[in-house]
Amino acid sequence: MHNEEARSRVQTICLMILTTAAIGYAIYWLRPVLLPFVIAVFVVSGIAPVLETLQRRLGVDRLVAAGITFLLGLVIVVILGWTLWTSTIELREMAPAYRMRIQEIVNTIQDYIPERFVKGDLPDDETSITPTDKKIDLSLESLMTHGISELSGALLNLMMTSIVVLIYVFFLLLGATAPLGVTGTWNEIDLQIRNYLRLKTVISVITGAIFGLAIALFGLPMAMTFGLLAFLLNYIPNIGPLVATVLPIPLIILQPEAGIGWMVAAILVLSGIQFASGNIIEPKMMGESTDLHPVVVLLALMFWGMMWGIVGMFLATPITAGIKIVLGKIDATKSIAAILAGHWKPPAETTPKQVV
């Protein structure tokens, strides 16, 4: 009897492992289709109250409200694309100044290198080889051109993906009779995702605006782009704010006629903004909105980043929070949901009652 129960339990565990592996492979293989759709689902979850407000206040039907929402989203995408493209042009115009700055840094480093390491052990009449300055200049030119072209390609890809997401959003808004579901578990997931997105968006907007304003006050280029990146990267817990802080540092170092004190002040101010946002403002406003252990959040970032790239890292926290809710509704997986929340405790040992 016990052998049959143990065998059945082992079979169940093996089937669960195989099913999880198959689902994981399907999620990875279908990422070109699933990724825009999942993004659209989260967007609809966030803007569904806006759609209902339009219907209630303006007295329009759902088709008109969905069309207005779609057009507003399209306008926002165009504005963001224009902002990023303007920053790319600004970076292209600043490229000569940055090349000169890099050349100055290279020359300064070469001044500190002993001459024997530069010329080698060649005789005096054989040291006039191809000038290194020309090689460095060509390398810098190639690096700047490649970087700008890569940035332009990324912006174009972002625009195309955004348009596909907007199409999904339009039809999801058109077909939904209530914000992403009506009752039960799905409604609970929708409510938690909506609360998370609302609070996270408010914090991200504040952080991005202050971050971009600080960059503009220091006179750095691409202030709007870095503010936008700070807004977007703030959706990635722990890692995103760190990346947003590091991104402007090359431009700070390469800023023409910038002194050491100015560089240190700029880096400290930008780091302080991200530190205050991530460690003071966000914990007070969000609290335990996702009910996930910090280690689980980091593991979710790595897993969904591996599956869906950078966009997967944006969606990792709300997706994992939804999975935890579903697991908590099933008796067989309640312990897994408790582990994800960090509330797991080993079962108490039972002692046989003593007979008096």
DAZIFEN-V487859 format. One line per field, one symbol per residue. phi: phi as a letter, one per 40 degrees, with the letter a starting at -180 (. if undefined). psi: psi as a letter, one per 40 degrees, with the letter a starting at -180 (. if undefined). burial: I if it has 9 or more other ideal C-beta (glycine too) atoms within 8 Angstrom, else O. A space follows every 10 residues. Layout:
phi = ???
psi = ???
burial = ???
This chain:
phi = .ccccccccc cccccccccc cccccccccc dcccccccdc ccccccbdcc ccccccccgc cccccccccc cccccccccc cccccccccc ccccddcccc cccccccccc cccdcccccg cccccbcccd dccccccccc cccccccccc cccccccccc cccccccddd cccccccacf hbbgcccccc cccccccccc cccccccccc ccccccccgc cgcccccccc cccccccgcd dcccccdccd cccccdfccc cccccccccc ccccccccbb ccccccfbcb fbcdcccccc cccccccbgc cccccdcccc cccccccccb dcbccccccc cgbcbccccc bccccc
psi = dddddddddd dddddddddd ddddddddde dddddddddd ddddddeddd dddddddefi iddddddddd dddddddddd dddddddddd dddedddddd dddddddddd dehiddddda fiideeegah hddddddddd dddddddddd dddddddddd dddddddddd ddddeheigf idiadddddd dddddddddd dddddddddd dddddddefi ifdddddddd ddeeehiddd dddddddedd dddehhfhid dddddddddd dddddddded ddddddbfde fiiddddddd dddddddead ddddeddddd dddddddeeh deeddddddd eeehiiihhh hihhh.
burial = OOOOOOOOOO OOOOOOOOOO OOOIOOIOOO IOOIIIIIII IIIIIIIIOO IIOIIOOOOO OIOOIIIIII OOIIOOIOOI IOIIIIIIOI IOOIIOOIII IIIOIIOOOO OOOOOOOOOO OOOOOOIOOO OOOOIIIOOI IOOIOOOIOO IIOOIOOIIO IIIIIIOIII OIIIOIOOII IOOOOIIIII OIIIIIIIII IIIIIIIIII IIIIIIOIOI OIIIIIIIII IIIIIIOIII IIIIIOIIIO IIIIIOOOOO OIIOOIIOII IOIIIIIIOI IIOOIIOOII OIIOOIIIOI IOIIIOIIOO IIIIIIIIII IIIIIIIIOO OOIIOOIIII IIOOOOOOOO OOOOOO
